[in-house]
Amino acid sequence: MAMTYAPPPLGPKAEAKPKCKISASRKLSLKILLLARATEELEAEKAAREEEKVRYLGEKLPPLQLTGLNMDELQGLCKDMHSQIDVVDEERYDFEAKVIKNYRDINELNLKVADLGGKFKKPALRKVRVSADEMMRALFGSRTKESMDLRANLKSVKKEDIKQEKELTMEVGDWRKNVEAMSDMKGRKKMFDA
């Protein structure tokens, strides 16, 4: 005898599941513990960084022995320090160049990923009503004193010109009628006479 599984009926009671079984006070105590642990780790990381810095400086820059040195030895020491400074500046420049190159590469790769995905984030633009005078003032500042009247620059069309254009279109009329009228020999003669 095979038993079949029947899912429970879907209803308002079946869909409503408890969101979380942890009480609010327990959540708060867990958050406090997590924050305390995170601050401890940050402090330990900061101390480790300081120790690394001290160790690195101890290796790269030994303590100076200035006692008992004459003028020539001090000048030689200064020249050595200047040469070390030059080497460090070159290394710093190289590292900065590498970082800039890496940022550029990361940016190019992000653009390629966006191109492959085909989804571009379009910025939300706001509609702004700006008159021509306000736009000129914003572009050129207070240098422009004359107002820009765009309607004054428009071509004025007289009513007589409109009537002449209508008459010309009436004379031409339908091109099919003109072709039929000039299809015989008389029409060709008219065309050459004109």
Backbone torsions as a table, in degrees:
resi	resn	phi	psi	omega
1	MET	NA	114.1	-176.9
2	ALA	-91.0	135.2	179.2
3	MET	-99.7	136.4	177.8
4	THR	-106.7	148.1	-178.7
5	TYR	-91.4	126.6	176.6
6	ALA	-110.7	122.5	-180.0
7	PRO	-66.2	150.7	179.5
8	PRO	-65.6	152.0	-178.7
9	PRO	-65.8	138.9	178.2
10	LEU	-83.2	122.8	179.7
11	GLY	-152.3	-178.4	-178.3
12	PRO	-63.1	-31.0	-178.3
13	LYS	-77.9	-34.2	-177.8
14	ALA	-73.2	-32.5	-178.3
15	GLU	-77.6	-28.1	-176.0
16	ALA	-80.6	104.8	177.3
17	LYS	-107.5	150.5	176.9
18	PRO	-66.3	134.5	-176.4
19	LYS	-68.5	-46.0	-176.9
20	CYS	-149.7	140.3	-178.5
21	LYS	-95.2	-0.2	-179.3
22	ILE	-93.4	136.1	-179.7
23	SER	-73.8	164.1	-177.3
24	ALA	-65.0	-39.2	-179.4
25	SER	-67.6	-36.0	178.0
26	ARG	-67.0	-41.2	176.8
27	LYS	-59.7	-44.2	-178.9
28	LEU	-63.1	-43.3	180.0
29	SER	-65.9	-36.7	176.7
30	LEU	-65.4	-40.1	177.5
31	LYS	-62.6	-42.7	-179.9
32	ILE	-62.8	-43.5	178.5
33	LEU	-62.9	-42.0	178.8
34	LEU	-63.4	-42.2	179.1
35	LEU	-65.4	-40.1	179.1
36	ALA	-64.1	-43.1	179.6
37	ARG	-63.9	-40.2	-179.9
38	ALA	-65.9	-40.4	178.8
39	THR	-66.5	-37.5	177.0
40	GLU	-62.1	-44.7	179.8
41	GLU	-65.3	-38.6	177.5
42	LEU	-63.6	-42.1	178.9
43	GLU	-65.5	-40.6	178.5
44	ALA	-65.1	-38.5	178.4
45	GLU	-65.5	-41.5	178.6
46	LYS	-63.8	-42.3	178.9
47	ALA	-65.2	-40.4	178.4
48	ALA	-63.3	-39.3	177.6
49	ARG	-63.5	-42.5	178.6
50	GLU	-63.3	-42.8	177.9
51	GLU	-62.1	-41.2	178.5
52	GLU	-63.8	-39.4	179.5
53	LYS	-64.4	-45.6	179.8
54	VAL	-63.1	-42.5	179.7
55	ARG	-63.5	-43.7	-179.4
56	TYR	-63.8	-45.3	179.2
57	LEU	-64.8	-35.2	177.2
58	GLY	-63.4	-36.6	178.6
59	GLU	-73.3	-46.4	-173.5
60	LYS	-80.6	-29.6	-174.1
61	LEU	-131.1	91.0	179.0
62	PRO	-69.8	156.6	-178.9
63	PRO	-64.2	145.3	-177.5
64	LEU	-79.1	139.8	174.4
65	GLN	-111.7	93.3	-176.5
66	LEU	-96.4	-13.6	-177.1
67	THR	-75.0	137.1	175.7
68	GLY	77.4	18.5	179.2
69	LEU	-102.6	139.5	176.7
70	ASN	-89.0	-175.9	-173.0
71	MET	-64.5	-41.8	-179.3
72	ASP	-64.8	-40.9	179.1
73	GLU	-67.4	-37.5	177.1
74	LEU	-64.7	-41.6	178.4
75	GLN	-64.9	-39.9	176.4
76	GLY	-62.9	-40.5	177.6
77	LEU	-63.2	-41.3	178.5
78	CYS	-63.7	-41.8	179.0
79	LYS	-63.9	-40.0	176.9
80	ASP	-62.4	-42.8	179.9
81	MET	-65.0	-39.8	177.9
82	HIS	-64.0	-40.4	178.5
83	SER	-65.7	-37.7	176.6
84	GLN	-65.2	-39.8	178.4
85	ILE	-63.1	-41.8	178.1
86	ASP	-61.2	-42.8	179.5
87	VAL	-63.0	-43.0	-179.8
88	VAL	-65.6	-40.2	177.9
89	ASP	-63.3	-39.5	177.4
90	GLU	-63.3	-43.1	178.6
91	GLU	-62.8	-42.7	179.8
92	ARG	-62.3	-43.7	178.6
93	TYR	-61.4	-43.5	178.8
94	ASP	-61.5	-43.8	179.3
95	PHE	-64.4	-41.0	178.5
96	GLU	-63.1	-41.5	178.7
97	ALA	-62.8	-40.8	178.1
98	LYS	-63.7	-41.7	-179.2
99	VAL	-64.5	-43.9	179.4
100	ILE	-63.1	-42.3	178.3
101	LYS	-62.4	-42.1	178.8
102	ASN	-63.7	-41.3	177.4
103	TYR	-61.7	-42.2	179.8
104	ARG	-63.5	-43.9	178.9
105	ASP	-62.9	-42.2	178.6
106	ILE	-61.4	-42.7	179.9
107	ASN	-64.0	-44.0	178.1
108	GLU	-61.9	-41.5	179.3
109	LEU	-66.2	-38.6	176.2
110	ASN	-62.1	-39.5	177.6
111	LEU	-65.3	-39.9	178.0
112	LYS	-63.8	-40.9	178.4
113	VAL	-62.9	-41.9	178.8
114	ALA	-65.1	-38.8	177.9
115	ASP	-64.3	-42.8	-179.7
116	LEU	-67.3	-36.7	179.0
117	GLY	-70.7	-30.3	179.2
118	GLY	78.6	8.9	-179.9
119	LYS	-113.2	121.3	178.6
120	PHE	-114.7	138.8	178.0
121	LYS	-84.1	115.2	178.4
122	LYS	-91.2	131.2	179.8
123	PRO	-70.5	146.3	178.7
124	ALA	-77.3	117.0	-178.9
125	LEU	-100.4	144.6	178.5
126	ARG	-102.1	147.3	174.6
127	LYS	-80.5	128.9	-178.5
128	VAL	-127.6	129.4	176.6
129	ARG	-96.5	116.0	179.6
130	VAL	-131.8	129.5	177.3
131	SER	-76.6	167.3	-178.8
132	ALA	-64.0	-38.5	179.7
133	ASP	-64.0	-42.5	179.5
134	GLU	-65.5	-37.0	180.0
135	MET	-67.6	-42.4	178.2
136	MET	-63.9	-39.2	178.2
137	ARG	-64.7	-38.8	179.6
138	ALA	-69.6	-37.2	-178.3
139	LEU	-75.7	-47.0	-173.3
140	PHE	-106.3	-0.7	-180.0
141	GLY	75.2	-148.6	-176.8
142	SER	-89.2	11.3	-179.0
143	ARG	-69.5	-36.7	-177.4
144	THR	-85.7	123.1	-179.3
145	LYS	-104.1	-28.7	-179.6
146	GLU	-79.8	143.9	180.0
147	SER	-84.4	151.5	-177.0
148	MET	-100.2	104.9	179.1
149	ASP	-99.2	104.9	-175.7
150	LEU	-70.1	-29.1	-178.4
151	ARG	-71.9	-26.6	179.4
152	ALA	-68.5	-27.7	-178.1
153	ASN	-83.3	-7.2	-178.8
154	LEU	-73.8	151.3	179.6
155	LYS	-73.3	132.6	178.6
156	SER	-89.8	133.7	-178.3
157	VAL	-113.2	123.8	-179.8
158	LYS	-87.2	156.9	-179.6
159	LYS	-68.3	-29.9	179.6
160	GLU	-64.3	-39.9	179.2
161	ASP	-62.1	-39.9	179.4
162	ILE	-63.7	-40.6	180.0
163	LYS	-65.0	-40.7	179.6
164	GLN	-63.9	-40.3	178.4
165	GLU	-63.9	-38.3	178.8
166	LYS	-65.8	-39.6	179.2
167	GLU	-64.4	-40.9	179.1
168	LEU	-62.4	-41.7	179.2
169	THR	-68.5	-30.2	177.9
170	MET	-69.1	-39.6	-180.0
171	GLU	-63.2	-43.2	-178.7
172	VAL	-66.9	-47.4	176.4
173	GLY	62.9	-148.7	-178.4
174	ASP	-83.3	129.4	-175.9
175	TRP	-69.2	-26.1	-180.0
176	ARG	-68.5	-36.4	178.4
177	LYS	-66.1	-41.8	179.3
178	ASN	-62.4	-40.2	179.8
179	VAL	-65.6	-41.7	-179.8
180	GLU	-67.1	-36.3	-179.4
181	ALA	-69.6	-33.0	-176.9
182	MET	-101.2	16.1	-176.5
183	SER	-75.7	-29.0	179.1
184	ASP	-88.2	-176.0	-175.7
185	MET	-67.0	-33.0	180.0
186	LYS	-64.7	-38.3	179.0
187	GLY	-64.6	-38.5	177.8
188	ARG	-66.9	-37.6	178.7
189	LYS	-64.0	-41.3	177.1
190	LYS	-59.9	-40.4	-178.2
191	MET	-65.7	-41.3	-179.8
192	PHE	-74.3	-32.0	178.0
193	ASP	-67.7	-36.7	-178.6
194	ALA	-74.4	NA	NA
